[in-house]
């Protein structure tokens, strides 16, 4: 191999790599040899020898010497006198002590105020020992005639049978019942209001919510009719004018005849009355008869008939609340109804306006004042 080829080999990539490995390995070997040499040459023998003792040295002896001494008390320094005030023409100043600032008041805890929802609301009243539950049927009988022509007439009746509950007499026979009448055009009856007042023979009064129901017996008086228990008081229907319907039919017939005799002419808007002298009396008669027929019809609707319930008519009073005997007191109608606020009766009936004095309070020392019959 020629030397030039050898040099060209090291110019290639493989030759350069081989040259780098050889140089790097040689450097490592050289560094390792120098480190071993410095380590072997730097190690020195260190010998520790004991110090030689001096034959003249003696052990030291500690001695304590005490001498009498007086304690030292330094004198107390004297206070220096204040310097004399400088003489000036100004008046002496009087020192005014500033008042100490007062400590801030302690912060109070915040308060939350709520309206009392129970204020002014009366406590619910307990149920008495003598009572009747909801839905009692009280047998009654009218003592006055009720006429729908004069609907302001009240319904006044008497209880015909005692009302018991749990073996106790709640409403005795002979108690008065008072209500109001209302017209029922659809069924030709006299309906009643829902507010009724019971009056005991001892003068006690009790307001109730109830509805009047009809009481009907069968033809042989041994059973009940088919309309027994229906709403309202069934009476006799009376017509105020028997010829009113005939007048209505005659007026309607003549009005139609007058319209048929009227001459008409055809237009783009349909047939219309002809504006001629012959049609004048027919059109006038038609309008007059139409107005007259309408008035007769309105009269029949308003006053054509009325219902009359005679005295002695038996009916039921259906109570739609619990009957509490303890609520019956003297002057009970001076108080508002059961569902109204329990306030002083003078607010509703002033003594100066109505001449009614204060309501006497019932004697609470006596037992239940239910009359004995």
C-alpha positions as CSV (number, residue, x, y, z in Angstrom):
1,X,0.0,0.0,0.0
2,X,1.4,3.3,-1.0
3,X,1.6,6.2,1.5
4,X,-0.5,8.4,-0.7
5,X,-3.3,5.9,-0.7
6,X,-3.0,5.8,3.1
7,X,-3.4,9.6,3.3
8,X,-6.3,9.5,0.8
9,X,-8.0,7.0,3.1
10,X,-8.1,9.4,6.0
11,X,-9.8,12.0,3.7
12,X,-12.8,9.8,3.3
13,X,-15.6,9.6,5.9
14,X,-14.5,6.2,7.1
15,X,-10.9,7.3,7.5
16,X,-12.0,10.4,9.4
17,X,-14.0,8.3,11.8
18,X,-11.1,5.9,12.4
19,X,-8.7,8.9,12.9
20,X,-11.2,10.4,15.4
21,X,-11.5,7.1,17.3
22,X,-7.7,6.7,17.5
23,X,-7.1,10.3,18.7
24,X,-9.9,10.1,21.2
25,X,-8.7,6.8,22.6
26,X,-5.2,8.0,22.9
27,X,-6.3,11.1,24.8
28,X,-8.2,8.9,27.2
29,X,-5.2,6.7,27.8
30,X,-2.9,9.7,28.4
31,X,-5.4,11.3,30.8
32,X,-5.6,8.0,32.8
33,X,-1.9,7.7,33.0
34,X,-1.4,11.2,34.3
35,X,-4.2,10.8,36.9
36,X,-2.6,7.6,38.3
37,X,0.8,9.3,38.6
38,X,-0.5,12.3,40.4
39,X,-2.4,10.1,42.9
40,X,0.7,7.9,43.7
41,X,3.1,10.9,44.1
42,X,0.7,13.0,46.3
43,X,0.3,10.4,49.0
44,X,2.6,11.4,52.0
45,X,3.2,9.6,55.2
46,X,1.7,11.5,58.1
47,X,3.0,10.3,61.5
48,X,1.6,11.5,64.8
49,X,4.1,11.6,67.6
50,X,3.3,12.3,71.2
51,X,4.7,15.5,72.7
52,X,7.6,15.0,75.1
53,X,6.9,15.8,78.7
54,X,8.9,18.5,80.5
55,X,10.4,17.1,83.7
56,X,10.0,20.5,85.3
57,X,6.3,20.8,84.7
58,X,4.1,20.4,87.7
59,X,0.3,20.0,88.0
60,X,-1.4,23.4,88.5
61,X,-3.3,23.9,91.8
62,X,-6.3,26.2,91.9
63,X,-6.4,28.5,95.0
64,X,-9.2,30.9,96.2
65,X,-8.3,34.0,98.1
66,X,-11.1,35.9,100.0
67,X,-10.7,39.5,101.1
68,X,-13.2,41.7,103.0
69,X,-15.0,44.2,100.8
70,X,-17.8,46.7,101.2
71,X,-20.7,46.8,98.8
72,X,-20.9,50.0,96.7
73,X,-24.2,51.9,96.9
74,X,-24.3,54.8,94.5
75,X,-26.1,57.9,95.8
76,X,-29.6,58.8,94.5
77,X,-29.4,61.7,92.1
78,X,-31.2,64.9,93.2
79,X,-34.0,66.2,91.1
80,X,-33.0,69.4,89.2
81,X,-35.2,72.4,90.0
82,X,-37.4,73.7,87.2
83,X,-36.1,76.7,85.3
84,X,-37.6,80.0,86.4
85,X,-40.2,81.4,84.1
86,X,-39.1,84.1,81.8
87,X,-40.3,87.6,82.8
88,X,-42.6,89.0,80.1
89,X,-45.5,91.4,80.0
90,X,-47.9,88.8,78.8
91,X,-50.5,87.5,81.3
92,X,-49.9,84.0,82.5
93,X,-51.6,81.4,80.4
94,X,-53.9,79.1,82.1
95,X,-53.8,75.6,80.8
96,X,-57.2,74.3,79.7
97,X,-57.5,70.6,79.7
98,X,-59.1,69.3,76.7
99,X,-62.1,66.9,77.4
100,X,-61.3,63.4,76.7
101,X,-63.2,62.2,73.6
102,X,-66.1,59.9,74.6
103,X,-65.9,56.4,73.3
104,X,-68.3,55.7,70.4
105,X,-71.6,54.1,71.5
106,X,-71.7,50.4,71.1
107,X,-73.5,49.3,67.9
108,X,-76.8,47.8,68.6
109,X,-77.9,44.6,66.9
110,X,-80.4,45.1,64.1
111,X,-84.0,44.2,64.8
112,X,-86.3,42.6,62.3
113,X,-90.0,43.5,62.7
114,X,-92.7,41.3,61.2
115,X,-96.4,42.1,61.2
116,X,-98.5,39.8,63.4
117,X,-100.7,38.0,61.0
118,X,-103.0,36.8,63.8
119,X,-103.6,40.4,65.1
120,X,-107.3,41.2,65.0
121,X,-108.3,37.7,64.0
122,X,-110.7,36.1,66.5
123,X,-109.8,32.7,67.8
124,X,-111.9,29.9,66.3
125,X,-114.9,29.1,68.4
126,X,-115.2,25.5,69.7
127,X,-118.3,23.4,68.9
128,X,-120.8,23.2,71.7
129,X,-122.2,20.1,73.2
130,X,-125.6,20.5,71.6
131,X,-125.3,20.6,67.8
132,X,-126.5,19.0,64.5
133,X,-124.2,18.2,61.6
134,X,-124.3,19.5,58.0
135,X,-127.3,18.7,55.8
136,X,-130.2,18.5,58.2
137,X,-133.8,18.7,56.8
138,X,-136.0,20.8,59.0
139,X,-139.7,20.3,58.5
140,X,-141.5,23.7,58.3
141,X,-144.8,25.2,57.4
142,X,-145.6,28.7,56.1
143,X,-147.7,31.0,58.2
144,X,-148.1,33.8,55.6
145,X,-149.0,33.7,51.9
146,X,-146.1,34.3,49.5
147,X,-146.9,36.0,46.2
148,X,-144.4,36.5,43.4
149,X,-146.3,39.6,42.4
150,X,-144.9,41.2,45.6
151,X,-141.6,39.5,45.9
152,X,-140.6,41.7,48.9
153,X,-142.9,39.5,51.0
154,X,-140.7,37.4,53.4
155,X,-141.1,33.7,53.9
156,X,-142.2,33.1,57.5
157,X,-142.8,29.6,58.8
158,X,-142.8,27.4,61.9
159,X,-140.8,24.2,62.6
160,X,-143.3,21.4,62.8
161,X,-141.0,18.6,64.1
162,X,-138.3,18.5,66.7
163,X,-134.7,18.1,65.4
164,X,-132.6,15.8,67.5
165,X,-129.0,14.7,67.3
166,X,-127.1,12.2,69.5
167,X,-130.2,12.1,71.7
168,X,-130.2,15.8,72.4
169,X,-132.9,18.3,71.3
170,X,-131.3,20.9,69.0
171,X,-134.3,22.7,67.4
172,X,-137.7,22.3,69.1
173,X,-141.0,22.4,67.3
174,X,-142.6,25.8,67.2
175,X,-139.3,27.6,66.4
176,X,-139.8,30.4,63.9
177,X,-138.0,30.5,60.6
178,X,-137.6,33.7,58.5
179,X,-136.2,34.0,55.0
180,X,-136.5,35.9,51.8
181,X,-138.4,35.0,48.5
182,X,-137.1,35.1,45.0
183,X,-138.9,34.7,41.7
184,X,-138.2,31.6,39.6
185,X,-139.7,32.2,36.1
186,X,-138.2,29.1,34.6
187,X,-140.1,26.6,36.8
188,X,-143.0,28.8,38.0
189,X,-142.0,28.5,41.6
190,X,-140.9,30.8,44.4
191,X,-137.3,30.3,45.3
192,X,-135.7,31.3,48.5
193,X,-132.5,33.1,49.6
194,X,-129.7,31.3,51.4
195,X,-129.9,33.4,54.6
196,X,-132.3,32.2,57.2
197,X,-132.9,33.1,60.8
198,X,-134.3,30.8,63.5
199,X,-136.1,32.4,66.5
200,X,-136.7,30.3,69.6
201,X,-139.7,30.9,71.8
202,X,-137.4,32.2,74.5
203,X,-136.2,35.0,72.2
204,X,-132.9,33.5,71.1
205,X,-131.8,34.0,67.5
206,X,-129.6,32.0,65.2
207,X,-128.6,32.8,61.6
208,X,-128.1,29.9,59.2
209,X,-127.4,29.2,55.6
210,X,-130.1,27.1,54.2
211,X,-132.3,26.5,51.1
212,X,-136.0,25.9,50.9
213,X,-137.2,22.7,49.3
214,X,-140.7,21.7,48.3
215,X,-142.6,19.1,50.3
216,X,-145.3,17.2,48.4
217,X,-147.4,14.3,49.5
218,X,-148.9,11.7,47.2
219,X,-152.6,11.7,46.3
220,X,-153.6,9.4,49.2
221,X,-151.5,11.3,51.7
222,X,-149.6,8.1,52.5
223,X,-146.4,8.7,50.6
224,X,-144.4,11.4,48.9
225,X,-144.9,13.0,45.5
226,X,-142.5,12.8,42.7
227,X,-141.4,16.5,43.2
228,X,-140.9,16.1,46.9
229,X,-137.5,17.7,47.9
230,X,-137.2,19.8,44.7
231,X,-135.9,23.3,45.0
232,X,-138.3,26.2,45.6
233,X,-141.9,26.4,46.9
234,X,-144.5,25.1,44.5
235,X,-147.6,27.2,44.4
236,X,-150.5,28.1,42.2
237,X,-149.9,29.8,38.9
238,X,-152.3,32.7,38.3
239,X,-152.6,34.7,35.1
240,X,-153.1,38.4,35.4
241,X,-154.9,38.8,32.0
242,X,-156.5,35.8,30.3
243,X,-157.0,37.7,27.0
244,X,-153.4,38.9,26.7
245,X,-152.4,36.0,24.5
246,X,-155.4,36.5,22.2
247,X,-154.5,40.2,21.9
248,X,-151.0,39.3,21.0
249,X,-152.1,36.8,18.3
250,X,-154.6,39.4,16.8
251,X,-152.0,42.2,16.7
252,X,-149.4,39.9,15.1
253,X,-152.0,38.7,12.5
254,X,-153.1,42.2,11.5
255,X,-149.4,43.4,11.2
256,X,-148.6,40.5,8.8
257,X,-151.8,41.2,6.8
258,X,-150.9,44.9,6.4
259,X,-147.4,43.9,5.2
260,X,-148.8,41.5,2.6
261,X,-151.2,44.1,1.2
262,X,-148.4,46.6,0.7
263,X,-147.4,47.0,-3.0
264,X,-143.7,46.2,-3.8
265,X,-141.4,46.8,-6.7
266,X,-138.3,44.9,-7.8
267,X,-134.9,46.6,-7.6
268,X,-131.3,45.5,-7.8
269,X,-131.3,45.2,-4.0
270,X,-134.5,43.1,-4.0
271,X,-138.1,43.8,-3.5
272,X,-138.9,47.1,-1.7
273,X,-142.1,48.9,-0.8
274,X,-143.4,51.0,-3.6
275,X,-143.5,54.8,-2.6
276,X,-147.1,55.3,-3.6
277,X,-150.2,56.8,-1.9
278,X,-151.9,53.4,-1.6
279,X,-149.1,51.9,0.5
280,X,-149.1,54.8,3.1
281,X,-152.0,53.4,5.3
282,X,-150.7,49.8,5.1
283,X,-147.2,50.7,6.2
284,X,-148.5,52.9,9.1
285,X,-150.9,50.2,10.3
286,X,-148.1,47.6,10.1
287,X,-145.7,49.6,12.3
288,X,-148.4,50.5,14.9
289,X,-149.5,46.9,15.1
290,X,-145.9,45.6,15.5
291,X,-145.3,48.0,18.4
292,X,-148.6,47.0,20.0
293,X,-147.8,43.3,19.7
294,X,-144.3,43.8,21.2
295,X,-145.8,45.6,24.2
296,X,-148.3,42.9,24.8
297,X,-145.5,40.3,24.6
298,X,-143.4,42.2,27.2
299,X,-146.4,42.5,29.5
300,X,-147.0,38.8,29.4
301,X,-143.4,38.1,30.1
302,X,-143.4,40.5,33.1
303,X,-146.9,40.4,34.5
304,X,-148.6,37.7,32.5
305,X,-148.6,35.2,35.5
306,X,-147.5,35.0,39.0
307,X,-147.1,32.3,41.6
308,X,-148.9,32.3,44.9
309,X,-147.9,30.0,47.8
310,X,-150.7,29.9,50.4
311,X,-150.2,29.8,54.1
312,X,-150.0,26.3,55.6
313,X,-147.7,25.1,52.8
314,X,-145.3,22.5,54.1
315,X,-141.6,22.6,53.0
316,X,-138.1,21.6,54.0
317,X,-135.3,23.8,55.2
318,X,-132.1,22.2,54.0
319,X,-129.2,23.5,56.2
320,X,-125.8,23.8,54.5
321,X,-123.8,24.3,57.7
322,X,-123.3,22.8,61.1
323,X,-126.0,23.9,63.6
324,X,-124.4,24.9,66.9
325,X,-127.0,25.5,69.7
326,X,-124.6,27.6,71.7
327,X,-124.6,30.2,68.9
328,X,-128.2,31.0,69.5
329,X,-128.3,34.1,71.7
330,X,-130.7,36.9,72.4
331,X,-130.2,39.7,69.8
332,X,-128.2,37.4,67.6
333,X,-129.2,39.3,64.4
334,X,-127.4,42.4,65.6
335,X,-124.1,40.5,65.0
336,X,-122.8,40.0,61.4
337,X,-123.3,36.7,59.6
338,X,-121.2,33.7,60.5
339,X,-118.7,34.3,57.6
340,X,-118.2,38.0,58.4
341,X,-115.8,39.5,60.9
342,X,-116.8,39.4,64.5
343,X,-116.9,43.0,65.4
344,X,-119.0,45.2,67.7
345,X,-122.6,45.3,66.7
346,X,-122.7,49.1,67.3
347,X,-120.5,49.6,64.2
348,X,-123.4,48.2,62.1
349,X,-126.4,49.6,64.1
350,X,-125.5,52.8,65.9
351,X,-127.6,53.4,69.0
352,X,-128.2,57.1,68.0
353,X,-129.5,56.2,64.5
354,X,-131.6,53.1,65.2
355,X,-132.6,53.6,68.8
356,X,-131.2,50.1,69.7
357,X,-129.3,49.9,72.9
358,X,-126.4,47.6,73.6
359,X,-127.0,43.9,73.3
360,X,-127.5,42.2,76.7
361,X,-124.9,39.6,77.4
362,X,-126.2,36.1,78.1
363,X,-125.8,34.9,81.7
364,X,-122.9,32.6,81.6
365,X,-123.5,31.4,85.2
366,X,-126.6,29.5,84.1
367,X,-126.4,26.2,82.3
368,X,-127.5,25.8,78.7
369,X,-130.6,27.9,78.2
370,X,-132.4,25.5,75.9
371,X,-136.1,25.8,76.5
372,X,-138.0,22.8,77.6
373,X,-141.1,21.9,75.7
